[in-house]
Amino acid sequence: MEIVRFGVVGCGYFGGELARVLNGMEDCRLVAVHGGTRASVLAEELQCEAVERLEALTERSDIDAIVVASPSHLHKEAVVQAARNGKHVFCEKPIALTLQDCEEMVEACRKAGVIFMAGHIMHFMNGVEQIKRWIEEGAIGRPLVCHSERTGWEEPQQKVSWKKNNATSGGHLFHHIHELDFLQAIMGPALSVCTAGGNLAHQGEGFGDEDDVLLLTLQFEGGALGTMQYGSGFRWGEHFVKINGTEGAILLDLKRSKVELKKGSGIEHFLLNASAEEDMERAQSYVRADGGVAYGTASSRMPGWLANLIRKELGAFSEAVLGKPILESLKALFDGTAALSSIAAAEASMVSLQQKKWIDIKPKQR
């Protein structure tokens, strides 16, 4: 059996869990980890090496691919170094915090002739795969308008995470970029955006500087429209995407773990995750949070439904590294399209917020 040898950059909550999943996959071997004070602890747990310097990790001849899961503002350095050293790259979302950085990262991988994959994990949900098939088959006709909400309420933190500051995470829109990516996968690249919002209730001790309310309106090719709500300033939290077409509508309900297709007077139901048990596990996590916004820590473990998604995602990456064909439905994750379109739209949205006007979205053409 061919094996892909991995190094992991970033040993916090998600980086640690990516490393654990890799460590249990048959066609993968975890060689070394790098990043922060948790690296040595994680290395001891997983029986691999802890490397202090990023350069030392990316230069190793016994590593084929690098998984980048460090804080978002550090992604570019790791991706570019890995590419220059001939390593294939899997990069967690958001790929970068500026379109220029994202373009340079994608281009570095292209020039080096290495595989680049954007870690947009929503594409591996069974329900999302089904929605993409419905759209491809024309089940709802021509998509006209979509609406997404990813909202909740956040209490003060004893220690403010890097995830709560614009300079390190990009704020809610970048850190929770999944829905913006998904809408463009369904509707096509957004052409322009107008955003309103601000930090209405999360200022002072225990909070970062990110906006807690963001309201986006997007224009797509052919006149289609989209609206989005993001933030931690919503006591009534929701998490869903609705897509309305000329012949039907689709609901992707990530809070209640259900996917529905409405045609005429009938509604077809579909699982969000791989099983009813996984759907229940996810739905119960929202009940326990009671509308709150929660984040994992380096010492916490992710739920089973998420670990299984990561296994599918990293499996697709390792198969691509081994030269196996990439599924048509996933090609946007590998050719830079998903990375560039999502970051272009997010960046334009924040410019719109600052300038209080519509902003054209112009990602680099692939």
C-alpha positions in Angstrom: 0.0 0.0 0.0 1.2 3.5 -0.9 1.6 5.8 2.1 1.5 9.6 2.3 3.8 10.9 5.0 2.5 14.0 6.7 3.7 17.0 8.8 1.2 19.1 10.6 1.6 22.9 11.3 -0.5 24.0 14.2 -1.2 22.0 17.3 -4.2 23.7 18.8 -7.7 22.3 18.8 -8.2 21.7 15.1 -4.6 21.0 14.2 -4.4 18.4 17.0 -7.6 16.7 15.8 -6.4 16.7 12.2 -3.2 15.0 13.4 -5.1 12.4 15.4 -7.3 11.6 12.4 -4.3 11.3 10.1 -2.6 9.1 12.7 -5.4 6.6 12.4 -5.7 6.4 8.6 -4.3 3.4 6.8 -2.7 5.2 3.8 -1.3 8.1 5.9 1.6 8.3 8.4 2.1 11.2 10.7 5.8 12.0 10.8 6.1 15.3 12.7 4.2 18.3 14.1 5.1 21.9 14.6 3.6 24.9 16.4 3.2 26.3 19.8 3.6 24.9 23.3 1.3 22.0 22.6 3.6 20.4 19.9 5.6 18.3 22.3 2.5 17.1 24.2 0.8 16.1 20.9 4.0 14.5 19.6 4.2 12.3 22.7 0.6 11.3 22.5 0.8 10.4 18.8 4.3 8.9 18.9 5.8 11.3 16.3 8.4 14.1 16.3 7.9 17.7 17.5 9.8 20.1 15.3 10.6 23.6 16.7 11.2 25.4 13.4 8.8 25.6 10.5 11.7 25.5 8.0 13.0 22.3 9.5 9.6 20.7 9.1 9.0 21.7 5.4 12.6 20.8 4.4 12.4 17.2 5.6 12.8 14.5 3.0 10.7 12.0 4.9 7.5 14.2 4.5 5.4 14.3 1.4 2.6 16.7 2.5 2.0 19.4 5.0 -1.3 20.1 6.7 -1.6 23.8 7.7 -3.9 24.4 10.7 -2.1 27.3 12.5 -3.9 30.5 13.3 -5.3 32.0 10.1 -2.8 35.0 9.8 0.1 32.5 9.8 -1.2 30.3 6.9 0.7 32.0 4.1 4.2 31.5 5.4 3.6 27.8 6.0 1.9 27.2 2.7 4.6 29.0 0.6 7.5 27.3 2.5 5.9 23.9 2.0 5.3 24.5 -1.7 8.9 25.8 -2.3 10.2 22.6 -0.7 8.1 20.4 -3.0 5.5 19.4 -0.4 1.8 19.0 -1.2 -0.4 21.3 0.9 -3.7 21.0 2.7 -4.7 24.3 4.2 -7.4 24.9 6.7 -10.0 27.6 6.2 -9.9 30.5 5.8 -7.0 30.1 3.4 -5.8 33.6 4.0 -7.0 37.0 5.4 -6.4 38.9 2.1 -7.0 38.1 -1.5 -3.4 39.0 -2.4 -2.1 36.5 0.1 -4.5 33.8 -1.1 -3.4 34.4 -4.7 0.2 34.1 -3.8 -0.3 30.9 -1.9 -2.3 29.3 -4.7 0.3 30.5 -7.3 3.2 29.1 -5.1 1.7 25.7 -5.2 1.0 25.9 -8.9 4.5 26.9 -9.7 5.9 24.1 -7.6 3.7 21.6 -9.2 2.3 20.4 -5.9 -1.3 19.5 -4.9 -3.1 22.3 -3.0 -6.4 21.7 -1.3 -8.6 24.2 0.5 -10.0 22.8 3.8 -13.6 23.7 3.2 -15.1 20.7 5.0 -18.8 21.4 4.4 -18.4 19.9 0.9 -18.0 16.5 2.6 -21.3 16.5 4.4 -23.7 13.9 2.9 -26.4 16.5 2.8 -24.3 19.1 1.0 -23.2 16.4 -1.5 -26.9 15.7 -2.1 -27.8 19.4 -2.5 -25.0 19.8 -5.1 -26.6 16.8 -7.0 -30.0 18.4 -6.8 -28.7 21.6 -8.2 -26.8 19.8 -11.0 -30.0 17.8 -11.9 -32.1 21.0 -12.0 -34.3 19.8 -9.1 -35.3 23.3 -8.1 -34.9 24.9 -11.6 -32.8 28.0 -11.7 -31.6 29.2 -8.3 -33.0 32.7 -7.7 -32.3 33.7 -4.2 -30.4 32.2 -1.2 -30.3 33.1 2.4 -27.9 32.0 5.1 -27.6 32.6 8.9 -24.8 31.6 11.2 -25.6 33.4 14.4 -25.5 33.1 18.2 -24.5 34.9 21.3 -21.1 35.0 23.0 -20.3 35.7 26.6 -17.0 37.3 27.8 -14.0 35.1 27.8 -11.5 34.8 30.6 -8.8 34.6 28.0 -9.6 36.2 24.6 -8.8 33.8 21.8 -6.9 34.8 18.6 -10.2 33.8 16.9 -11.8 36.9 18.3 -9.5 39.5 16.7 -9.6 40.7 13.1 -5.9 40.8 12.7 -5.5 37.1 13.5 -8.8 35.5 12.4 -10.4 38.0 10.1 -13.5 38.0 12.4 -16.7 36.0 11.9 -16.9 36.3 8.1 -13.4 34.8 7.5 -13.3 32.4 10.4 -16.8 31.0 9.5 -16.3 31.2 5.8 -18.0 27.9 5.0 -21.4 29.4 4.2 -20.0 32.1 1.9 -18.0 29.3 0.1 -21.1 27.1 -0.1 -23.4 29.8 -1.6 -20.9 30.5 -4.3 -20.5 26.7 -5.0 -24.3 26.7 -5.6 -25.0 30.1 -7.1 -21.6 30.7 -8.9 -19.1 33.4 -8.0 -20.6 36.5 -6.4 -20.2 39.6 -8.6 -20.7 42.3 -5.9 -21.6 42.7 -2.2 -23.0 45.3 0.1 -22.5 44.8 3.9 -23.8 46.5 7.0 -22.8 45.7 10.6 -20.5 46.5 13.4 -19.7 45.6 17.0 -22.9 46.3 18.8 -22.6 44.5 22.1 -19.2 42.8 22.5 -16.7 45.5 23.5 -14.3 45.8 26.4 -12.8 43.2 28.8 -13.3 39.6 27.7 -13.9 40.4 24.0 -11.8 40.9 20.9 -12.3 43.6 18.2 -14.4 41.6 15.7 -17.8 42.8 14.6 -20.6 40.9 16.3 -23.2 41.6 13.5 -22.6 41.3 9.8 -25.4 41.6 7.2 -24.5 40.8 3.6 -26.3 41.2 0.3 -24.7 39.5 -2.7 -25.4 39.8 -6.4 -24.7 36.8 -8.7 -24.7 36.2 -12.5 -28.0 36.5 -14.1 -29.6 38.7 -11.4 -29.7 36.0 -8.7 -29.4 37.4 -5.1 -28.2 36.2 -1.7 -28.4 37.5 1.8 -26.3 36.4 4.8 -26.2 37.0 8.6 -23.2 36.3 10.7 -22.1 37.1 14.2 -22.2 36.6 18.0 -24.7 39.5 18.6 -27.8 37.3 18.1 -29.6 36.0 21.2 -31.8 33.9 18.9 -29.1 31.9 17.2 -29.6 30.1 13.9 -27.5 28.1 11.4 -29.0 27.3 8.1 -28.9 27.9 4.3 -32.1 28.3 2.1 -32.0 28.1 -1.7 -35.1 29.2 -3.6 -35.4 28.3 -7.3 -37.9 28.6 -10.1 -39.3 25.1 -9.4 -38.5 24.4 -5.8 -36.5 25.1 -2.7 -33.8 23.6 -0.5 -33.2 23.9 3.2 -29.8 23.0 4.7 -30.4 23.2 8.5 -27.1 22.8 10.3 -28.6 23.5 13.7 -31.3 20.8 13.5 -29.3 18.5 11.3 -31.7 18.1 8.4 -31.8 18.7 4.6 -35.1 19.2 2.8 -36.1 19.5 -0.8 -39.5 21.2 -1.4 -41.3 20.6 -4.7 -44.9 21.6 -5.1 -46.7 20.4 -1.9 -44.2 17.7 -1.2 -41.0 17.7 0.9 -38.2 15.2 0.6 -36.0 14.7 3.7 -32.3 13.7 3.6 -29.6 13.2 6.3 -27.1 16.0 6.9 -24.4 13.6 8.1 -23.6 10.0 7.5 -26.2 8.6 9.9 -29.2 9.4 12.0 -26.9 9.0 15.0 -24.5 11.6 13.8 -27.3 14.0 13.0 -28.7 13.6 16.5 -25.2 14.2 18.0 -24.8 17.4 16.1 -28.3 18.7 16.8 -27.9 18.0 20.6 -24.7 20.1 20.6 -26.8 23.1 19.6 -29.3 22.3 22.3 -26.6 22.3 24.9 -25.1 25.5 23.6 -28.5 27.2 23.9 -27.8 29.7 21.3 -24.2 30.4 22.4 -21.1 30.5 20.2 -18.6 27.9 21.3 -15.1 27.0 20.2 -12.9 23.9 20.8 -9.7 24.1 22.9 -6.5 22.2 22.5 -7.5 19.9 25.4 -11.0 19.1 24.0 -12.0 16.4 21.5 -14.2 16.9 18.5 -17.5 15.0 18.1 -17.7 11.9 16.1 -19.6 13.5 13.2 -16.9 16.0 12.7 -14.1 13.5 13.0 -15.7 11.4 10.3 -16.0 14.5 8.0 -12.3 15.2 8.5 -11.5 11.5 7.6 -13.4 11.9 4.3 -11.7 15.3 3.6 -8.1 14.1 4.3 -8.9 10.9 2.5 -9.7 13.0 -0.7 -6.5 14.9 -0.2 -4.3 11.8 0.3 -5.8 10.2 -2.8 -5.0 13.2 -4.9 -1.4 13.2 -3.6 -1.2 9.5 -4.6 -2.3 10.5 -8.2 -5.9 9.2 -8.0 -8.6 11.2 -10.0 -10.3 14.1 -8.2 -14.1 14.0 -8.1 -15.7 16.6 -10.4 -17.7 17.9 -7.4 -14.5 18.6 -5.5 -12.3 20.1 -8.2 -12.9 23.7 -6.9 -11.2 22.7 -3.7 -8.0 21.7 -5.6 -7.7 24.2 -8.4 -7.9 27.4 -6.3 -11.4 28.3 -7.3 -13.0 27.8 -3.8 -10.1 29.5 -2.0 -10.0 32.5 -4.3 -13.7 33.1 -4.6 -14.4 32.8 -0.9 -11.6 35.1 0.2 -12.4 37.6 -2.6 -16.0 37.8 -1.5 -15.1 38.1 2.2 -12.5 40.8 1.5 -14.9 42.8 -0.7 -17.5 42.5 2.0 -15.3 44.1 4.7 -14.4 46.9 2.2 -18.1 47.5 1.7 -18.7 47.6 5.4 -16.0 50.3 5.8 -16.9 52.3 2.7 -20.7 51.9 3.1 -21.4 51.0 -0.5 -21.6 48.2 -3.1 -18.2 46.7 -3.9 -17.4 44.6 -7.0 -15.8 41.2 -6.3 -12.8 40.5 -8.6 -11.0 37.2 -7.8 -8.0 36.3 -9.9 -9.1 34.2 -12.8 -7.9 30.6 -12.7 
